[in-house]
Amino acid sequence: MAFTVKFDKDIVNKLVNESAADALECAAFEIAEKSADLCPVDTGNLKSSLYILLDRESLSVKIGYKAPHAWIQHEKHYKHKIGEWKYLEKPLDANTALIFQMVNDTIKAALDGRSWKKLGAADREKYSWDNYKRVAKGQSKRNKRSHHKRQ
C-alpha cells in the first residue's frame, strides 16, 4: 500500500502572491495617508498629486507625488507653515519593519488557510495596521485599554 502526495506549487505561489499583494496594498495606503499628513501645503496641488501604483504581479508598490515641485519640497529643508520636508521618506522609514512583519504574517496566515478575505473579525484586528503599530510600541490591546482606564 502506498500514498502519493503531490505538492501543487502553483496554488501555493498564488496564495503567497495574493497575500503579499494584499499586505503591500494595505501598507501602501497607510504610508500614503501618513505622508499626506506631513506633506507641505500651500495651494494643495502637491498633496492632491499623491498616487499609489500597486503591481500585484511583481509584488511592488510605488508611492509618490506627481506635482513638478514634489522633489524640491521633499529634499530641501524649507520652513513650511503646514507640513515638512521628507514627507514621504519619514513615514516609510518609520514603518519599514512593520511592513515586512505584516507581509510575513499575512503570508503565514494564507498558508494556514486564513486568507485576508476569509479572516474573522478577531483575526482581521490581529493583522490590522493599528495592531502592528501597538506591537511595535510594546503595547498590547489589553495594555492600551487598561492605560485608558487609569486616566
KAKAHU-V905540 format. One record per residue. N is the residue number from 1. RES is the residue in one small letter. BURIAL is # if it has 16 or more other C-alpha atoms within 10 Angstrom, else .. Layout:
BEGIN
{{N RES BURIAL} {N RES BURIAL}}
END
This chain:
BEGIN
{{1 m .} {2 a .} {3 f .} {4 t .} {5 v .} {6 k .} {7 f .} {8 d .} {9 k .} {10 d .} {11 i .} {12 v .} {13 n .} {14 k .} {15 l #} {16 v #} {17 n #} {18 e #} {19 s #} {20 a #} {21 a #} {22 d #} {23 a #} {24 l #} {25 e #} {26 c #} {27 a #} {28 a #} {29 f .} {30 e #} {31 i #} {32 a #} {33 e .} {34 k #} {35 s #} {36 a #} {37 d #} {38 l #} {39 c #} {40 p #} {41 v #} {42 d .} {43 t .} {44 g .} {45 n #} {46 l #} {47 k #} {48 s .} {49 s .} {50 l #} {51 y .} {52 i .} {53 l .} {54 l #} {55 d .} {56 r #} {57 e .} {58 s .} {59 l .} {60 s .} {61 v #} {62 k .} {63 i #} {64 g #} {65 y #} {66 k .} {67 a .} {68 p .} {69 h .} {70 a #} {71 w .} {72 i .} {73 q #} {74 h #} {75 e .} {76 k .} {77 h .} {78 y .} {79 k .} {80 h .} {81 k .} {82 i .} {83 g #} {84 e #} {85 w #} {86 k #} {87 y #} {88 l #} {89 e .} {90 k .} {91 p #} {92 l #} {93 d .} {94 a .} {95 n #} {96 t .} {97 a .} {98 l #} {99 i #} {100 f .} {101 q .} {102 m #} {103 v #} {104 n .} {105 d #} {106 t #} {107 i #} {108 k #} {109 a #} {110 a #} {111 l .} {112 d .} {113 g .} {114 r #} {115 s #} {116 w #} {117 k .} {118 k .} {119 l #} {120 g .} {121 a .} {122 a .} {123 d .} {124 r .} {125 e .} {126 k .} {127 y #} {128 s .} {129 w #} {130 d .} {131 n #} {132 y #} {133 k .} {134 r .} {135 v .} {136 a .} {137 k .} {138 g .} {139 q .} {140 s .} {141 k .} {142 r .} {143 n .} {144 k .} {145 r .} {146 s .} {147 h .} {148 h .} {149 k .} {150 r .} {151 q .}}
END
